[in-house]
């Protein structure tokens, strides 16, 4: 089923988050993972010395180091 496949893919993405990855939170914050606290929490540096603790479940997207940002406005 497509929904089950998407759920599995999301779970794998969240499980693969490592220190140094750039992530986007559900609230729209973009930052770099500085520390994996445990299975549920990450420490994220938002820039300017601002560090926050976020739950893995609130991560909306993971941009691995060096991965270019996909153009959301590209015409298909």
CHARMM internal coordinates of N, CA and C (Angstrom, degrees):
IC EDIT
DIST 1 N 1 CA 1.4554
DIST 1 CA 1 C 1.5207
ANGL 1 N 1 CA 1 C 109.76
DIST 1 C 2 N 1.3119
ANGL 1 CA 1 C 2 N 116.91
DIHE 1 N 1 CA 1 C 2 N 140.79
DIST 2 N 2 CA 1.4667
ANGL 1 C 2 N 2 CA 120.30
DIHE 1 CA 1 C 2 N 2 CA -177.98
DIST 2 CA 2 C 1.5257
ANGL 2 N 2 CA 2 C 113.53
DIHE 1 C 2 N 2 CA 2 C -60.18
DIST 2 C 3 N 1.3323
ANGL 2 CA 2 C 3 N 117.60
DIHE 2 N 2 CA 2 C 3 N -41.13
DIST 3 N 3 CA 1.4613
ANGL 2 C 3 N 3 CA 119.68
DIHE 2 CA 2 C 3 N 3 CA -177.77
DIST 3 CA 3 C 1.5291
ANGL 3 N 3 CA 3 C 110.82
DIHE 2 C 3 N 3 CA 3 C -66.79
DIST 3 C 4 N 1.3044
ANGL 3 CA 3 C 4 N 116.63
DIHE 3 N 3 CA 3 C 4 N -40.14
DIST 4 N 4 CA 1.4634
ANGL 3 C 4 N 4 CA 121.03
DIHE 3 CA 3 C 4 N 4 CA 178.92
DIST 4 CA 4 C 1.5294
ANGL 4 N 4 CA 4 C 109.85
DIHE 3 C 4 N 4 CA 4 C -64.93
DIST 4 C 5 N 1.3164
ANGL 4 CA 4 C 5 N 117.17
DIHE 4 N 4 CA 4 C 5 N -38.50
DIST 5 N 5 CA 1.4625
ANGL 4 C 5 N 5 CA 121.60
DIHE 4 CA 4 C 5 N 5 CA 178.05
DIST 5 CA 5 C 1.5197
ANGL 5 N 5 CA 5 C 110.39
DIHE 4 C 5 N 5 CA 5 C -64.42
DIST 5 C 6 N 1.3284
ANGL 5 CA 5 C 6 N 117.08
DIHE 5 N 5 CA 5 C 6 N -43.31
DIST 6 N 6 CA 1.4650
ANGL 5 C 6 N 6 CA 120.60
DIHE 5 CA 5 C 6 N 6 CA 178.38
DIST 6 CA 6 C 1.5197
ANGL 6 N 6 CA 6 C 111.10
DIHE 5 C 6 N 6 CA 6 C -63.38
DIST 6 C 7 N 1.3196
ANGL 6 CA 6 C 7 N 117.29
DIHE 6 N 6 CA 6 C 7 N -40.98
DIST 7 N 7 CA 1.4606
ANGL 6 C 7 N 7 CA 122.07
DIHE 6 CA 6 C 7 N 7 CA 179.67
DIST 7 CA 7 C 1.5285
ANGL 7 N 7 CA 7 C 110.68
DIHE 6 C 7 N 7 CA 7 C -63.89
DIST 7 C 8 N 1.3188
ANGL 7 CA 7 C 8 N 116.48
DIHE 7 N 7 CA 7 C 8 N -41.69
DIST 8 N 8 CA 1.4628
ANGL 7 C 8 N 8 CA 121.02
DIHE 7 CA 7 C 8 N 8 CA 178.84
DIST 8 CA 8 C 1.5260
ANGL 8 N 8 CA 8 C 110.40
DIHE 7 C 8 N 8 CA 8 C -65.36
DIST 8 C 9 N 1.3299
ANGL 8 CA 8 C 9 N 116.68
DIHE 8 N 8 CA 8 C 9 N -42.91
DIST 9 N 9 CA 1.4628
ANGL 8 C 9 N 9 CA 121.51
DIHE 8 CA 8 C 9 N 9 CA 179.77
DIST 9 CA 9 C 1.5310
ANGL 9 N 9 CA 9 C 110.53
DIHE 8 C 9 N 9 CA 9 C -62.99
DIST 9 C 10 N 1.3241
ANGL 9 CA 9 C 10 N 117.30
DIHE 9 N 9 CA 9 C 10 N -41.49
DIST 10 N 10 CA 1.4678
ANGL 9 C 10 N 10 CA 121.34
DIHE 9 CA 9 C 10 N 10 CA 178.26
DIST 10 CA 10 C 1.5279
ANGL 10 N 10 CA 10 C 110.96
DIHE 9 C 10 N 10 CA 10 C -64.33
DIST 10 C 11 N 1.3222
ANGL 10 CA 10 C 11 N 116.70
DIHE 10 N 10 CA 10 C 11 N -42.88
DIST 11 N 11 CA 1.4623
ANGL 10 C 11 N 11 CA 120.94
DIHE 10 CA 10 C 11 N 11 CA 178.17
DIST 11 CA 11 C 1.5161
ANGL 11 N 11 CA 11 C 111.99
DIHE 10 C 11 N 11 CA 11 C -60.65
DIST 11 C 12 N 1.3270
ANGL 11 CA 11 C 12 N 116.40
DIHE 11 N 11 CA 11 C 12 N -41.40
DIST 12 N 12 CA 1.4651
ANGL 11 C 12 N 12 CA 120.68
DIHE 11 CA 11 C 12 N 12 CA 178.23
DIST 12 CA 12 C 1.5217
ANGL 12 N 12 CA 12 C 110.60
DIHE 11 C 12 N 12 CA 12 C -66.03
DIST 12 C 13 N 1.3387
ANGL 12 CA 12 C 13 N 116.93
DIHE 12 N 12 CA 12 C 13 N -39.42
DIST 13 N 13 CA 1.4615
ANGL 12 C 13 N 13 CA 121.22
DIHE 12 CA 12 C 13 N 13 CA 179.07
DIST 13 CA 13 C 1.5262
ANGL 13 N 13 CA 13 C 110.20
DIHE 12 C 13 N 13 CA 13 C -62.41
DIST 13 C 14 N 1.3315
ANGL 13 CA 13 C 14 N 117.03
DIHE 13 N 13 CA 13 C 14 N -46.45
DIST 14 N 14 CA 1.4613
ANGL 13 C 14 N 14 CA 120.74
DIHE 13 CA 13 C 14 N 14 CA -178.57
DIST 14 CA 14 C 1.5242
ANGL 14 N 14 CA 14 C 111.60
DIHE 13 C 14 N 14 CA 14 C -67.23
DIST 14 C 15 N 1.3250
ANGL 14 CA 14 C 15 N 117.15
DIHE 14 N 14 CA 14 C 15 N -35.50
DIST 15 N 15 CA 1.4634
ANGL 14 C 15 N 15 CA 120.60
DIHE 14 CA 14 C 15 N 15 CA 179.71
DIST 15 CA 15 C 1.5264
ANGL 15 N 15 CA 15 C 111.33
DIHE 14 C 15 N 15 CA 15 C -69.97
DIST 15 C 16 N 1.3340
ANGL 15 CA 15 C 16 N 117.07
DIHE 15 N 15 CA 15 C 16 N -25.00
DIST 16 N 16 CA 1.4613
ANGL 15 C 16 N 16 CA 121.22
DIHE 15 CA 15 C 16 N 16 CA -176.01
DIST 16 CA 16 C 1.5259
ANGL 16 N 16 CA 16 C 113.52
DIHE 15 C 16 N 16 CA 16 C -90.34
DIST 16 C 17 N 1.3280
ANGL 16 CA 16 C 17 N 118.68
DIHE 16 N 16 CA 16 C 17 N 1.94
DIST 17 N 17 CA 1.4708
ANGL 16 C 17 N 17 CA 120.78
DIHE 16 CA 16 C 17 N 17 CA -179.52
DIST 17 CA 17 C 1.5241
ANGL 17 N 17 CA 17 C 109.37
DIHE 16 C 17 N 17 CA 17 C -63.98
DIST 17 C 18 N 1.3341
ANGL 17 CA 17 C 18 N 116.01
DIHE 17 N 17 CA 17 C 18 N 128.68
DIST 18 N 18 CA 1.4578
ANGL 17 C 18 N 18 CA 122.30
DIHE 17 CA 17 C 18 N 18 CA -178.87
DIST 18 CA 18 C 1.5153
ANGL 18 N 18 CA 18 C 110.21
DIHE 17 C 18 N 18 CA 18 C -127.42
DIST 18 C 19 N 1.3412
ANGL 18 CA 18 C 19 N 115.63
DIHE 18 N 18 CA 18 C 19 N 165.25
DIST 19 N 19 CA 1.4592
ANGL 18 C 19 N 19 CA 120.87
DIHE 18 CA 18 C 19 N 19 CA 176.39
DIST 19 CA 19 C 1.5277
ANGL 19 N 19 CA 19 C 108.51
DIHE 18 C 19 N 19 CA 19 C -60.34
DIST 19 C 20 N 1.3194
ANGL 19 CA 19 C 20 N 116.10
DIHE 19 N 19 CA 19 C 20 N 135.62
DIST 20 N 20 CA 1.4589
ANGL 19 C 20 N 20 CA 121.40
DIHE 19 CA 19 C 20 N 20 CA -179.80
DIST 20 CA 20 C 1.5173
ANGL 20 N 20 CA 20 C 113.83
DIHE 19 C 20 N 20 CA 20 C 98.19
DIST 20 C 21 N 1.3258
ANGL 20 CA 20 C 21 N 117.90
DIHE 20 N 20 CA 20 C 21 N -14.65
DIST 21 N 21 CA 1.4644
ANGL 20 C 21 N 21 CA 120.87
DIHE 20 CA 20 C 21 N 21 CA 178.21
DIST 21 CA 21 C 1.5240
ANGL 21 N 21 CA 21 C 109.81
DIHE 20 C 21 N 21 CA 21 C -73.51
DIST 21 C 22 N 1.3132
ANGL 21 CA 21 C 22 N 116.12
DIHE 21 N 21 CA 21 C 22 N 145.19
DIST 22 N 22 CA 1.4573
ANGL 21 C 22 N 22 CA 121.35
DIHE 21 CA 21 C 22 N 22 CA 173.72
DIST 22 CA 22 C 1.5233
ANGL 22 N 22 CA 22 C 107.47
DIHE 21 C 22 N 22 CA 22 C -92.87
DIST 22 C 23 N 1.3363
ANGL 22 CA 22 C 23 N 115.77
DIHE 22 N 22 CA 22 C 23 N 129.66
DIST 23 N 23 CA 1.4629
ANGL 22 C 23 N 23 CA 120.48
DIHE 22 CA 22 C 23 N 23 CA -176.51
DIST 23 CA 23 C 1.5224
ANGL 23 N 23 CA 23 C 110.64
DIHE 22 C 23 N 23 CA 23 C -126.45
DIST 23 C 24 N 1.3268
ANGL 23 CA 23 C 24 N 115.49
DIHE 23 N 23 CA 23 C 24 N 158.42
DIST 24 N 24 CA 1.4602
ANGL 23 C 24 N 24 CA 122.69
DIHE 23 CA 23 C 24 N 24 CA 174.12
DIST 24 CA 24 C 1.5223
ANGL 24 N 24 CA 24 C 106.36
DIHE 23 C 24 N 24 CA 24 C -119.22
DIST 24 C 25 N 1.3313
ANGL 24 CA 24 C 25 N 116.50
DIHE 24 N 24 CA 24 C 25 N 126.37
DIST 25 N 25 CA 1.4631
ANGL 24 C 25 N 25 CA 119.93
DIHE 24 CA 24 C 25 N 25 CA 179.94
DIST 25 CA 25 C 1.5228
ANGL 25 N 25 CA 25 C 109.93
DIHE 24 C 25 N 25 CA 25 C -84.52
DIST 25 C 26 N 1.3015
ANGL 25 CA 25 C 26 N 115.97
DIHE 25 N 25 CA 25 C 26 N 168.17
DIST 26 N 26 CA 1.4562
ANGL 25 C 26 N 26 CA 121.43
DIHE 25 CA 25 C 26 N 26 CA 177.84
DIST 26 CA 26 C 1.5154
ANGL 26 N 26 CA 26 C 112.18
DIHE 25 C 26 N 26 CA 26 C -61.88
DIST 26 C 27 N 1.3286
ANGL 26 CA 26 C 27 N 117.17
DIHE 26 N 26 CA 26 C 27 N -26.41
DIST 27 N 27 CA 1.4611
ANGL 26 C 27 N 27 CA 122.11
DIHE 26 CA 26 C 27 N 27 CA 178.62
DIST 27 CA 27 C 1.5126
ANGL 27 N 27 CA 27 C 113.29
DIHE 26 C 27 N 27 CA 27 C -83.42
DIST 27 C 28 N 1.3386
ANGL 27 CA 27 C 28 N 116.92
DIHE 27 N 27 CA 27 C 28 N -3.21
DIST 28 N 28 CA 1.4550
ANGL 27 C 28 N 28 CA 120.39
DIHE 27 CA 27 C 28 N 28 CA 177.25
DIST 28 CA 28 C 1.5153
ANGL 28 N 28 CA 28 C 114.91
DIHE 27 C 28 N 28 CA 28 C 96.62
DIST 28 C 29 N 1.3223
ANGL 28 CA 28 C 29 N 118.50
DIHE 28 N 28 CA 28 C 29 N 2.47
DIST 29 N 29 CA 1.4576
ANGL 28 C 29 N 29 CA 120.57
DIHE 28 CA 28 C 29 N 29 CA 177.82
DIST 29 CA 29 C 1.5217
ANGL 29 N 29 CA 29 C 109.77
DIHE 28 C 29 N 29 CA 29 C -76.04
DIST 29 C 30 N 1.3299
ANGL 29 CA 29 C 30 N 115.63
DIHE 29 N 29 CA 29 C 30 N 138.74
DIST 30 N 30 CA 1.4548
ANGL 29 C 30 N 30 CA 121.73
DIHE 29 CA 29 C 30 N 30 CA 176.86
DIST 30 CA 30 C 1.5147
ANGL 30 N 30 CA 30 C 107.35
DIHE 29 C 30 N 30 CA 30 C -113.64
DIST 30 C 31 N 1.3167
ANGL 30 CA 30 C 31 N 116.47
DIHE 30 N 30 CA 30 C 31 N 128.36
DIST 31 N 31 CA 1.4550
ANGL 30 C 31 N 31 CA 119.68
DIHE 30 CA 30 C 31 N 31 CA -178.95
DIST 31 CA 31 C 1.5103
ANGL 31 N 31 CA 31 C 111.58
DIHE 30 C 31 N 31 CA 31 C -157.77
DIST 31 C 32 N 1.3297
ANGL 31 CA 31 C 32 N 114.92
DIHE 31 N 31 CA 31 C 32 N 175.65
DIST 32 N 32 CA 1.4547
ANGL 31 C 32 N 32 CA 122.07
DIHE 31 CA 31 C 32 N 32 CA -179.16
DIST 32 CA 32 C 1.5230
ANGL 32 N 32 CA 32 C 108.94
DIHE 31 C 32 N 32 CA 32 C -107.46
DIST 32 C 33 N 1.3195
ANGL 32 CA 32 C 33 N 116.52
DIHE 32 N 32 CA 32 C 33 N 133.89
DIST 33 N 33 CA 1.4616
ANGL 32 C 33 N 33 CA 121.26
DIHE 32 CA 32 C 33 N 33 CA 178.35
DIST 33 CA 33 C 1.5266
ANGL 33 N 33 CA 33 C 108.18
DIHE 32 C 33 N 33 CA 33 C -70.68
DIST 33 C 34 N 1.3429
ANGL 33 CA 33 C 34 N 116.33
DIHE 33 N 33 CA 33 C 34 N 120.94
DIST 34 N 34 CA 1.4587
ANGL 33 C 34 N 34 CA 120.71
DIHE 33 CA 33 C 34 N 34 CA 179.54
DIST 34 CA 34 C 1.5191
ANGL 34 N 34 CA 34 C 111.87
DIHE 33 C 34 N 34 CA 34 C -102.55
DIST 34 C 35 N 1.3378
ANGL 34 CA 34 C 35 N 116.72
DIHE 34 N 34 CA 34 C 35 N -20.53
DIST 35 N 35 CA 1.4602
ANGL 34 C 35 N 35 CA 119.41
DIHE 34 CA 34 C 35 N 35 CA -176.63
DIST 35 CA 35 C 1.5214
ANGL 35 N 35 CA 35 C 109.28
DIHE 34 C 35 N 35 CA 35 C -160.10
DIST 35 C 36 N 1.3266
ANGL 35 CA 35 C 36 N 115.83
DIHE 35 N 35 CA 35 C 36 N 135.41
DIST 36 N 36 CA 1.4572
ANGL 35 C 36 N 36 CA 120.92
DIHE 35 CA 35 C 36 N 36 CA 172.14
DIST 36 CA 36 C 1.5210
ANGL 36 N 36 CA 36 C 106.07
DIHE 35 C 36 N 36 CA 36 C -97.20
DIST 36 C 37 N 1.3277
ANGL 36 CA 36 C 37 N 116.87
DIHE 36 N 36 CA 36 C 37 N 107.32
DIST 37 N 37 CA 1.4628
ANGL 36 C 37 N 37 CA 122.02
DIHE 36 CA 36 C 37 N 37 CA -174.31
DIST 37 CA 37 C 1.5287
ANGL 37 N 37 CA 37 C 110.92
DIHE 36 C 37 N 37 CA 37 C -73.35
DIST 37 C 38 N 1.3071
ANGL 37 CA 37 C 38 N 117.58
DIHE 37 N 37 CA 37 C 38 N -51.69
DIST 38 N 38 CA 1.4671
ANGL 37 C 38 N 38 CA 122.14
DIHE 37 CA 37 C 38 N 38 CA 175.33
DIST 38 CA 38 C 1.5266
ANGL 38 N 38 CA 38 C 107.94
DIHE 37 C 38 N 38 CA 38 C -158.08
DIST 38 C 39 N 1.3215
ANGL 38 CA 38 C 39 N 116.91
DIHE 38 N 38 CA 38 C 39 N -164.02
DIST 39 N 39 CA 1.4647
ANGL 38 C 39 N 39 CA 120.33
DIHE 38 CA 38 C 39 N 39 CA -177.33
DIST 39 CA 39 C 1.5195
ANGL 39 N 39 CA 39 C 113.29
DIHE 38 C 39 N 39 CA 39 C -64.59
DIST 39 C 40 N 1.3394
ANGL 39 CA 39 C 40 N 117.43
DIHE 39 N 39 CA 39 C 40 N -21.25
DIST 40 N 40 CA 1.4591
ANGL 39 C 40 N 40 CA 120.33
DIHE 39 CA 39 C 40 N 40 CA -175.30
DIST 40 CA 40 C 1.5188
ANGL 40 N 40 CA 40 C 114.67
DIHE 39 C 40 N 40 CA 40 C -111.24
DIST 40 C 41 N 1.3365
ANGL 40 CA 40 C 41 N 119.02
DIHE 40 N 40 CA 40 C 41 N -17.59
DIST 41 N 41 CA 1.4597
ANGL 40 C 41 N 41 CA 120.84
DIHE 40 CA 40 C 41 N 41 CA -172.70
DIST 41 CA 41 C 1.5244
ANGL 41 N 41 CA 41 C 112.53
DIHE 40 C 41 N 41 CA 41 C -124.76
DIST 41 C 42 N 1.3321
ANGL 41 CA 41 C 42 N 113.88
DIHE 41 N 41 CA 41 C 42 N 145.43
DIST 42 N 42 CA 1.4611
ANGL 41 C 42 N 42 CA 122.69
DIHE 41 CA 41 C 42 N 42 CA 176.79
DIST 42 CA 42 C 1.5185
ANGL 42 N 42 CA 42 C 108.78
DIHE 41 C 42 N 42 CA 42 C -129.65
DIST 42 C 43 N 1.3189
ANGL 42 CA 42 C 43 N 117.09
DIHE 42 N 42 CA 42 C 43 N 148.36
DIST 43 N 43 CA 1.4650
ANGL 42 C 43 N 43 CA 120.80
DIHE 42 CA 42 C 43 N 43 CA 171.20
DIST 43 CA 43 C 1.5235
ANGL 43 N 43 CA 43 C 106.32
DIHE 42 C 43 N 43 CA 43 C -101.50
DIST 43 C 44 N 1.3338
ANGL 43 CA 43 C 44 N 115.81
DIHE 43 N 43 CA 43 C 44 N 127.76
DIST 44 N 44 CA 1.4624
ANGL 43 C 44 N 44 CA 121.50
DIHE 43 CA 43 C 44 N 44 CA -175.49
DIST 44 CA 44 C 1.5167
ANGL 44 N 44 CA 44 C 109.48
DIHE 43 C 44 N 44 CA 44 C -121.37
DIST 44 C 45 N 1.3439
ANGL 44 CA 44 C 45 N 116.01
DIHE 44 N 44 CA 44 C 45 N 131.95
DIST 45 N 45 CA 1.4639
ANGL 44 C 45 N 45 CA 122.20
DIHE 44 CA 44 C 45 N 45 CA 176.13
DIST 45 CA 45 C 1.5220
ANGL 45 N 45 CA 45 C 107.22
DIHE 44 C 45 N 45 CA 45 C -93.45
DIST 45 C 46 N 1.3370
ANGL 45 CA 45 C 46 N 115.88
DIHE 45 N 45 CA 45 C 46 N 117.77
DIST 46 N 46 CA 1.4656
ANGL 45 C 46 N 46 CA 120.79
DIHE 45 CA 45 C 46 N 46 CA -178.17
DIST 46 CA 46 C 1.5205
ANGL 46 N 46 CA 46 C 112.24
DIHE 45 C 46 N 46 CA 46 C -89.53
DIST 46 C 47 N 1.3136
ANGL 46 CA 46 C 47 N 117.42
DIHE 46 N 46 CA 46 C 47 N -2.61
DIST 47 N 47 CA 1.4598
ANGL 46 C 47 N 47 CA 121.71
DIHE 46 CA 46 C 47 N 47 CA -178.32
DIST 47 CA 47 C 1.5081
ANGL 47 N 47 CA 47 C 110.15
DIHE 46 C 47 N 47 CA 47 C 102.46
DIST 47 C 48 N 1.3076
ANGL 47 CA 47 C 48 N 116.04
DIHE 47 N 47 CA 47 C 48 N 153.78
DIST 48 N 48 CA 1.4542
ANGL 47 C 48 N 48 CA 120.39
DIHE 47 CA 47 C 48 N 48 CA -179.82
DIST 48 CA 48 C 1.5200
ANGL 48 N 48 CA 48 C 112.72
DIHE 47 C 48 N 48 CA 48 C 68.55
DIST 48 C 49 N 1.3195
ANGL 48 CA 48 C 49 N 116.78
DIHE 48 N 48 CA 48 C 49 N 21.26
DIST 49 N 49 CA 1.4578
ANGL 48 C 49 N 49 CA 120.24
DIHE 48 CA 48 C 49 N 49 CA 179.58
DIST 49 CA 49 C 1.5150
ANGL 49 N 49 CA 49 C 114.35
DIHE 48 C 49 N 49 CA 49 C 80.73
DIST 49 C 50 N 1.3213
ANGL 49 CA 49 C 50 N 117.74
DIHE 49 N 49 CA 49 C 50 N 5.69
DIST 50 N 50 CA 1.4648
ANGL 49 C 50 N 50 CA 121.37
DIHE 49 CA 49 C 50 N 50 CA 179.59
DIST 50 CA 50 C 1.5240
ANGL 50 N 50 CA 50 C 109.36
DIHE 49 C 50 N 50 CA 50 C -86.88
DIST 50 C 51 N 1.3265
ANGL 50 CA 50 C 51 N 115.77
DIHE 50 N 50 CA 50 C 51 N 117.36
DIST 51 N 51 CA 1.4606
ANGL 50 C 51 N 51 CA 120.50
DIHE 50 CA 50 C 51 N 51 CA 178.22
DIST 51 CA 51 C 1.5187
ANGL 51 N 51 CA 51 C 108.85
DIHE 50 C 51 N 51 CA 51 C -117.12
DIST 51 C 52 N 1.3189
ANGL 51 CA 51 C 52 N 115.60
DIHE 51 N 51 CA 51 C 52 N 136.42
DIST 52 N 52 CA 1.4600
ANGL 51 C 52 N 52 CA 121.10
DIHE 51 CA 51 C 52 N 52 CA 179.43
DIST 52 CA 52 C 1.5277
ANGL 52 N 52 CA 52 C 109.25
DIHE 51 C 52 N 52 CA 52 C -128.77
DIST 52 C 53 N 1.3132
ANGL 52 CA 52 C 53 N 115.37
DIHE 52 N 52 CA 52 C 53 N 156.35
DIST 53 N 53 CA 1.4601
ANGL 52 C 53 N 53 CA 121.26
DIHE 52 CA 52 C 53 N 53 CA 173.94
DIST 53 CA 53 C 1.5214
ANGL 53 N 53 CA 53 C 107.20
DIHE 52 C 53 N 53 CA 53 C -102.29
DIST 53 C 54 N 1.3299
ANGL 53 CA 53 C 54 N 115.96
DIHE 53 N 53 CA 53 C 54 N 129.43
DIST 54 N 54 CA 1.4625
ANGL 53 C 54 N 54 CA 120.51
DIHE 53 CA 53 C 54 N 54 CA -178.76
DIST 54 CA 54 C 1.5247
ANGL 54 N 54 CA 54 C 109.67
DIHE 53 C 54 N 54 CA 54 C -128.45
DIST 54 C 55 N 1.3091
ANGL 54 CA 54 C 55 N 115.89
DIHE 54 N 54 CA 54 C 55 N 149.09
DIST 55 N 55 CA 1.4552
ANGL 54 C 55 N 55 CA 120.97
DIHE 54 CA 54 C 55 N 55 CA 174.50
DIST 55 CA 55 C 1.5202
ANGL 55 N 55 CA 55 C 109.00
DIHE 54 C 55 N 55 CA 55 C -78.82
DIST 55 C 56 N 1.3061
ANGL 55 CA 55 C 56 N 116.68
DIHE 55 N 55 CA 55 C 56 N 143.45
DIST 56 N 56 CA 1.4712
ANGL 55 C 56 N 56 CA 120.27
DIHE 55 CA 55 C 56 N 56 CA 178.12
DIST 56 CA 56 C 1.5259
ANGL 56 N 56 CA 56 C 110.93
DIHE 55 C 56 N 56 CA 56 C -56.64
DIST 56 C 57 N 1.3273
ANGL 56 CA 56 C 57 N 116.24
DIHE 56 N 56 CA 56 C 57 N -37.05
DIST 57 N 57 CA 1.4671
ANGL 56 C 57 N 57 CA 120.06
DIHE 56 CA 56 C 57 N 57 CA -176.19
DIST 57 CA 57 C 1.5272
ANGL 57 N 57 CA 57 C 112.63
DIHE 56 C 57 N 57 CA 57 C -65.57
DIST 57 C 58 N 1.3505
ANGL 57 CA 57 C 58 N 117.92
DIHE 57 N 57 CA 57 C 58 N -17.69
DIST 58 N 58 CA 1.4638
ANGL 57 C 58 N 58 CA 120.19
DIHE 57 CA 57 C 58 N 58 CA 179.62
DIST 58 CA 58 C 1.5218
ANGL 58 N 58 CA 58 C 112.39
DIHE 57 C 58 N 58 CA 58 C -90.36
DIST 58 C 59 N 1.3283
ANGL 58 CA 58 C 59 N 117.71
DIHE 58 N 58 CA 58 C 59 N -2.76
DIST 59 N 59 CA 1.4605
ANGL 58 C 59 N 59 CA 120.68
DIHE 58 CA 58 C 59 N 59 CA 179.26
DIST 59 CA 59 C 1.5280
ANGL 59 N 59 CA 59 C 108.15
DIHE 58 C 59 N 59 CA 59 C -74.88
DIST 59 C 60 N 1.3260
ANGL 59 CA 59 C 60 N 115.90
DIHE 59 N 59 CA 59 C 60 N 123.41
DIST 60 N 60 CA 1.4610
ANGL 59 C 60 N 60 CA 120.47
DIHE 59 CA 59 C 60 N 60 CA -178.20
DIST 60 CA 60 C 1.5234
ANGL 60 N 60 CA 60 C 111.68
DIHE 59 C 60 N 60 CA 60 C -89.38
DIST 60 C 61 N 1.3382
ANGL 60 CA 60 C 61 N 117.13
DIHE 60 N 60 CA 60 C 61 N -34.78
DIST 61 N 61 CA 1.4579
ANGL 60 C 61 N 61 CA 120.41
DIHE 60 CA 60 C 61 N 61 CA -176.84
DIST 61 CA 61 C 1.5165
ANGL 61 N 61 CA 61 C 109.03
DIHE 60 C 61 N 61 CA 61 C -154.40
DIST 61 C 62 N 1.3184
ANGL 61 CA 61 C 62 N 115.93
DIHE 61 N 61 CA 61 C 62 N 152.33
DIST 62 N 62 CA 1.4607
ANGL 61 C 62 N 62 CA 122.06
DIHE 61 CA 61 C 62 N 62 CA 177.67
DIST 62 CA 62 C 1.5158
ANGL 62 N 62 CA 62 C 107.65
DIHE 61 C 62 N 62 CA 62 C -122.43
DIST 62 C 63 N 1.3144
ANGL 62 CA 62 C 63 N 115.15
DIHE 62 N 62 CA 62 C 63 N 124.70
DIST 63 N 63 CA 1.4614
ANGL 62 C 63 N 63 CA 120.75
DIHE 62 CA 62 C 63 N 63 CA 172.76
DIST 63 CA 63 C 1.5162
ANGL 63 N 63 CA 63 C 105.95
DIHE 62 C 63 N 63 CA 63 C -107.88
DIST 63 C 64 N 1.2982
ANGL 63 CA 63 C 64 N 117.18
DIHE 63 N 63 CA 63 C 64 N 107.98
DIST 64 N 64 CA 1.4596
ANGL 63 C 64 N 64 CA 121.29
DIHE 63 CA 63 C 64 N 64 CA -178.62
DIST 64 CA 64 C 1.5201
ANGL 64 N 64 CA 64 C 108.75
DIHE 63 C 64 N 64 CA 64 C -66.45
DIST 64 C 65 N 1.3273
ANGL 64 CA 64 C 65 N 116.46
DIHE 64 N 64 CA 64 C 65 N 154.14
DIST 65 N 65 CA 1.4622
ANGL 64 C 65 N 65 CA 122.06
DIHE 64 CA 64 C 65 N 65 CA -177.89
DIST 65 CA 65 C 1.5234
ANGL 65 N 65 CA 65 C 111.39
DIHE 64 C 65 N 65 CA 65 C -46.00
DIST 65 C 66 N 1.3155
ANGL 65 CA 65 C 66 N 116.47
DIHE 65 N 65 CA 65 C 66 N 128.27
DIST 66 N 66 CA 1.4505
ANGL 65 C 66 N 66 CA 121.73
DIHE 65 CA 65 C 66 N 66 CA 174.77
DIST 66 CA 66 C 1.5139
ANGL 66 N 66 CA 66 C 114.91
DIHE 65 C 66 N 66 CA 66 C 79.48
DIST 66 C 67 N 1.3100
ANGL 66 CA 66 C 67 N 118.73
DIHE 66 N 66 CA 66 C 67 N -1.10
DIST 67 N 67 CA 1.4627
ANGL 66 C 67 N 67 CA 120.32
DIHE 66 CA 66 C 67 N 67 CA 179.72
DIST 67 CA 67 C 1.5209
ANGL 67 N 67 CA 67 C 109.55
DIHE 66 C 67 N 67 CA 67 C -77.95
DIST 67 C 68 N 1.3167
ANGL 67 CA 67 C 68 N 118.18
DIHE 67 N 67 CA 67 C 68 N 126.69
DIST 68 N 68 CA 1.4638
ANGL 67 C 68 N 68 CA 119.44
DIHE 67 CA 67 C 68 N 68 CA -179.93
DIST 68 CA 68 C 1.5229
ANGL 68 N 68 CA 68 C 111.42
DIHE 67 C 68 N 68 CA 68 C -67.71
DIST 68 C 69 N 1.3108
ANGL 68 CA 68 C 69 N 115.30
DIHE 68 N 68 CA 68 C 69 N 152.26
DIST 69 N 69 CA 1.4566
ANGL 68 C 69 N 69 CA 121.14
DIHE 68 CA 68 C 69 N 69 CA 178.97
DIST 69 CA 69 C 1.5244
ANGL 69 N 69 CA 69 C 108.34
DIHE 68 C 69 N 69 CA 69 C -75.60
DIST 69 C 70 N 1.3168
ANGL 69 CA 69 C 70 N 116.80
DIHE 69 N 69 CA 69 C 70 N 129.31
DIST 70 N 70 CA 1.4596
ANGL 69 C 70 N 70 CA 120.88
DIHE 69 CA 69 C 70 N 70 CA 178.36
DIST 70 CA 70 C 1.5221
ANGL 70 N 70 CA 70 C 108.88
DIHE 69 C 70 N 70 CA 70 C -71.31
DIST 70 C 71 N 1.3117
ANGL 70 CA 70 C 71 N 116.71
DIHE 70 N 70 CA 70 C 71 N 138.22
DIST 71 N 71 CA 1.4547
ANGL 70 C 71 N 71 CA 121.08
DIHE 70 CA 70 C 71 N 71 CA 179.63
DIST 71 CA 71 C 1.5239
ANGL 71 N 71 CA 71 C 108.57
DIHE 70 C 71 N 71 CA 71 C -77.89
DIST 71 C 72 N 1.3201
ANGL 71 CA 71 C 72 N 116.72
DIHE 71 N 71 CA 71 C 72 N 108.45
DIST 72 N 72 CA 1.4600
ANGL 71 C 72 N 72 CA 121.70
DIHE 71 CA 71 C 72 N 72 CA -176.95
DIST 72 CA 72 C 1.5307
ANGL 72 N 72 CA 72 C 112.11
DIHE 71 C 72 N 72 CA 72 C -70.13
DIST 72 C 73 N 1.3320
ANGL 72 CA 72 C 73 N 117.03
DIHE 72 N 72 CA 72 C 73 N -21.56
DIST 73 N 73 CA 1.4580
ANGL 72 C 73 N 73 CA 120.52
DIHE 72 CA 72 C 73 N 73 CA -175.77
DIST 73 CA 73 C 1.5266
ANGL 73 N 73 CA 73 C 112.79
DIHE 72 C 73 N 73 CA 73 C -96.37
DIST 73 C 74 N 1.3129
ANGL 73 CA 73 C 74 N 117.26
DIHE 73 N 73 CA 73 C 74 N 6.08
DIST 74 N 74 CA 1.4646
ANGL 73 C 74 N 74 CA 120.11
DIHE 73 CA 73 C 74 N 74 CA -177.77
DIST 74 CA 74 C 1.5265
ANGL 74 N 74 CA 74 C 109.84
DIHE 73 C 74 N 74 CA 74 C -65.50
DIST 74 C 75 N 1.3200
ANGL 74 CA 74 C 75 N 115.71
DIHE 74 N 74 CA 74 C 75 N 136.89
DIST 75 N 75 CA 1.4630
ANGL 74 C 75 N 75 CA 120.03
DIHE 74 CA 74 C 75 N 75 CA 177.98
DIST 75 CA 75 C 1.5191
ANGL 75 N 75 CA 75 C 108.67
DIHE 74 C 75 N 75 CA 75 C -80.92
DIST 75 C 76 N 1.3222
ANGL 75 CA 75 C 76 N 115.28
DIHE 75 N 75 CA 75 C 76 N 140.54
DIST 76 N 76 CA 1.4697
ANGL 75 C 76 N 76 CA 119.54
DIHE 75 CA 75 C 76 N 76 CA -177.74
DIST 76 CA 76 C 1.5009
ANGL 76 N 76 CA 76 C 110.84
DIHE 75 C 76 N 76 CA 76 C -105.70
END
COOR INIT
IC SEED 1 N 1 CA 1 C
IC BUILD
